[in-house]
């Protein structure tokens, strides 16, 4: 059984049954990339563009933000709505063109619980398209889990297109109101990043070539607070390096041994100030504490290295305080402020996660320590992309070849080269 839509007299969705071949045919049809229409023909008509989140923050920056930027350009009069989780406004809330609708995805839930997210998404799309007719709205699906990679339909069947009854083939057509980015198949023979592929796909469906980069739009108060904090850390010309050792509960992304403590210690000894994310969960916090303990045992200029921890509660007081100069600023809080601290830093270093995509989108030089990858293609697709320089340090931890000292040496080599540019 699959799902099909019709409308009642009030325009509300009615959910019915359809054979499974229709659902499969629809999903396959969505993956056939074709030009939408002449951009000028639709730009004045579209009142709202609904962009679905990719669920994870890293993918939202690498892929979804590219879509948002192009939609703003192609449909300058339309309202852009990002449908996703609670953290999205922290990364994109500084953009006046974008508003948000929350739909949570149960990533840790059962299969049924994750599938039920689709019901919430239906209600959201129904609300956002209420009162809009054919050609007045556009839904862009970046291959999201919210629709189970395009399998579950959310677009409306327009009864006016086929008399008084819904189209019998509504699920097998390529609706003009719905664009699907086949991120897992598109340009499969290339070595380009997902951000670059998203931009190329948009070129194809919109019929115009515009190189579009990921973009993060932070709230002004977060940016100002981060700037105030890091201005007090700057001493002469010493660089400020933001570091995030979070792995999103995927321990294969970590480099083992004393890599984390050794890297931070070496950077401090070479004259850098560090912004360190405390992480989430007991394991990441425990590892961050070990890094801090190791660093604060170092003698630097006749004194011990100083670490200052800031959280949401202490942030307001820290902005106006005369606290001692810190060599390590430890942030223990939300992603928006961490992104702002990254944006005010000179360089970012981290494992493969959301952090490197945020740094690249903010125009901050980035070193991505990519461990636990299953194939070279994964490195190519998920490398950070932006206007600033990025470097990849591949650590083959799956085969046990990711020696901590070797990875530290590679990272430091990139730090030295990038600081000279």
Residue, then its C-alpha position, 0 to 999 in steps of 0.5 A: x500500500x502507498x499514499x495518495x492525496x485528494x482534496x475535500x471541498x475545503x481544500x484539505x488533504x484526504x489520504x487514500x491508498x494506492x498500489x506500491x508500484x505507484x510509489x516506486x514509480x513516483x520516487x524514480x521519476x523524481x530522480x530524473x533531473x529536468x528543467x523546471x521552466x524558464x526562471x522568469x515565467x515563475x519568479x513573479x508567481x511564486x509566493x512561498x518556497x518551502x525548503x525541507x531540512x536534511x535533518x543533520x546540521x552538517x548536511x543542512x549547511x553543506x546542501x540545504x543552505x546552497x538551495x536556500x541561497x539560490x531560491x532567494x536569488x531565483x525567486x526574489x519576491x517569495x518567502x523562504x521557509x525552512x522546515x526542520x529541527x529546533x537548531x536551524x534558526x541558530x545557524x540561519x536566523x540572521x537572514x531576514x528572508x528566511x523563516x522557520x517551521x519546526x518538524x522534529x525527526x526521531x533519529x533515535x526512534x524506531x522505524x515506525x516512529x521515524x516514519x510517523x514524522x511524515x504525518x507532522x510534515x504533511x500538516x506543516x506543508x498543508x499549513x504552508x500551502x493553504x490558500x496558494x494555488x498551482x504555481x504559487x508555491x514550490x517545495x524543494x526536497x534535498x533528499x531528506x529523511x523527512x520524506x524518507x529520501x523522497x519516497x513519501x509524498x508531500x505535494x498536493x494533487x491538484x484536482x483542477x488539472x483533471x476535471x473534478x477528480x484527482x489525477x489517477x497518475x498524480x504519484x507518477x508525474x513530476x509535479x511542478x510544485x516539487x523539486x527533488x535533489x537526488x544527492x546519492x545519484x547525481x553526477x555519480x562519476x565526479x569527485x565534486x563535493x555535495x555542496x558543488x553538486x547541489x549548485x550544479x543541480x540547481x543550475x540544471x533545474x533552473x536553467x541558469x549557471x550561478x556558482x552558489x556556496x554554502x552560507x550560514x547567517x548567524x544572529x547578530x547578538x551571537x556574533x557580537x558576543x563572540x567578537x567581544x570574547x575573542x577580542x580579549x584573547x587576542x594578544x599581538x599576532x597570535x592566531x585564534x584556532x577553533x577546535x571541535x572534537x565532536x563526532x556525533x556518537x560515531x566513534x569511528x570518526x575519532x583519531x585514537x591515542x593522545x591525538x586530541x591532547x597532543x594537538x592542542x598542547x602543540x598548538x598552544x606551545x607554538x603560540x596559538x590561542x584555542x577556542x574548544x567546544x566542550x561537546x555533548x554527552x558524557x564521553x565528549x565532555x570527559x575527553x574535553x576535560x582531559x584535553x583541558x587538564x593536559x593543556x593547563x599543565x603546560x608552562x607558558x611564559x613563566x606561568x601555567x596555561x589558563x583555561x576559561x569555561x563559558x556557558x549560557x549562564x555565564x555568557x552575559x556576565x563574561x561579556x563585560x567582565x575583566x577576567x584574566x587573559x585566557x589561552x583556552x576558551x572552552x564553550x559549553x553551550x548551543x551551536x549558534x554561539x559555537x558557530x559565532x566563535x568559529x566565525x571570529x577565529x582565524x582557523x578551524x580544526x575538527x573531525x568530520x561533523x557539522x563544524x567544518x561545514x559551518x567554518x567553510x560557510x563562514x569563510x574561515x580556513x578549515x582543516x578537516x580531520x576525516x577519519x572513519x571513512x568507508x571509501x574515497x568517495x565519502x571524502x570527496x562528497x563530504x569535504x567542506x566547501x566555501x570561499x576560504x581555503x580548506x584542507x583534508x587530513x585523511x586518517x584511515x582508522x578503519x584499518x588501524x592506520x591512523x597513528x596519532x603522532x602522524x596525524x598531529x604532524x600532518x595537521x600542524x604542517x597544514x597549520x603552518x602552511x595556511x598561516x603563511x598565506 
